[in-house]
């Protein structure tokens, strides 16, 4: 098949899809679809918050079978089929990979804060930023101390690191363990690789961290 014919077929396919009338309109929002089953799923998932699919490994519930499968594959089975071509990052979904490439490798941040210069890659991250920084909302409270967080994931990390002493960020060269990936990278770069990016403007001294350069 010639390239021109391929493009023509694709255009016809897109036009055919767009020409399908969306006669099923949601009474609660502007959503419309061409299939009755899609409208039913939309109402149950978005407006009624119905979660009929339950995980056999934990208490997680999902409104869509595909979402439950994604949860099981990523959390319980560790399956991440979408690999980044620029680094070792792997994702459970293609849209996660696209967001990773856009933010990490392309530096694209389309969501901007109206109160400051902060920019982020996702709407959810912007909401977390506004709630935490500008509104001071932290709904997740630690049961062991007075620590509060704006996300459940950050609270779990706090409990694992501070109260349980658990971390999965271990150095592959020695017994060092870090609480964050950035601290582990600093350790590997400075101790094992000898990378010193902070240089003194007055002499030849170099340091692994800016705070060391300033303090000496």
C-alpha positions, 0 to 999 in steps of 0.5 A, spaced: 500 500 500 502 506 498 503 512 503 498 516 500 493 510 500 494 509 507 493 516 509 486 516 505 484 510 509 486 513 515 482 520 514 476 516 512 476 512 518 476 518 522 471 521 519 466 515 519 468 515 527 466 522 528 460 522 524 457 517 528 451 521 532 452 521 540 444 521 541 445 518 549 446 525 553 448 525 560 443 528 564 448 530 569 453 533 565 455 535 558 458 528 556 454 524 550 456 518 547 453 513 541 452 507 545 447 506 551 452 502 555 457 507 555 453 512 558 451 507 563 458 506 565 459 513 565 454 515 570 456 509 575 463 511 574 463 518 575 457 521 578 454 515 582 462 513 584 460 505 583 465 501 584 463 493 583 470 490 581 474 488 588 481 486 588 483 479 591 489 482 594 487 488 598 481 492 599 482 496 593 475 497 589 475 500 582 469 502 577 472 499 571 475 492 570 480 495 566 482 499 572 482 494 577 487 490 572 492 495 571 492 496 579 493 488 580 499 488 574 502 494 577 501 494 585 501 486 586 504 483 580 509 489 578 508 488 571 510 495 567 510 493 560 511 501 557 518 502 557 522 509 556 526 509 550 531 515 554 532 512 561 530 506 565 523 508 567 517 503 566 510 504 566 504 500 567 500 505 562 502 508 556 499 515 558 503 515 564 509 514 560 507 519 555 507 524 561 514 522 564 517 523 557 513 530 557 515 532 564 522 529 565 525 529 558 522 534 554 520 539 560 513 540 558 509 543 564 502 545 561 499 546 568 501 553 571 499 556 578 495 562 578 498 564 585 505 563 584 510 561 578 510 553 580 508 549 573 507 542 573 505 536 568 499 534 571 492 537 573 492 533 579 499 535 581 497 542 581 491 541 585 496 538 590 501 544 590 495 549 591 492 545 597 499 544 600 502 551 599 497 556 598 491 553 602 495 549 607 490 543 606 493 536 609 488 531 610 492 525 611 495 525 618 500 520 621 497 516 627 504 516 630 506 523 630 503 530 628 506 529 621 501 531 616 501 530 608 497 532 602 497 525 599 496 518 602 503 516 598 507 521 602 504 519 608 506 512 607 513 513 605 513 518 612 511 512 616 515 507 613 522 511 613 521 515 620 517 510 624 518 503 621 525 504 618 523 501 612 526 503 605 527 500 598 533 505 596 539 501 597 546 503 594 548 497 590 556 499 592 555 499 599 550 498 605 548 505 605 540 506 605 537 513 603 530 515 605 529 519 598 532 517 591 535 524 590 539 522 597 541 516 594 543 519 587 547 524 591 551 518 595 552 514 589 555 520 585 559 523 591 562 517 594 562 512 589 563 516 582 567 522 585 562 527 581 563 534 584 558 539 580 559 544 585 566 548 584 569 554 588 569 560 584 576 562 588 580 556 588 580 549 585 575 546 591 570 542 588 564 539 592 558 534 592 553 538 595 552 546 595 551 546 602 558 543 603 561 548 598 558 554 602 560 551 609 567 551 608 
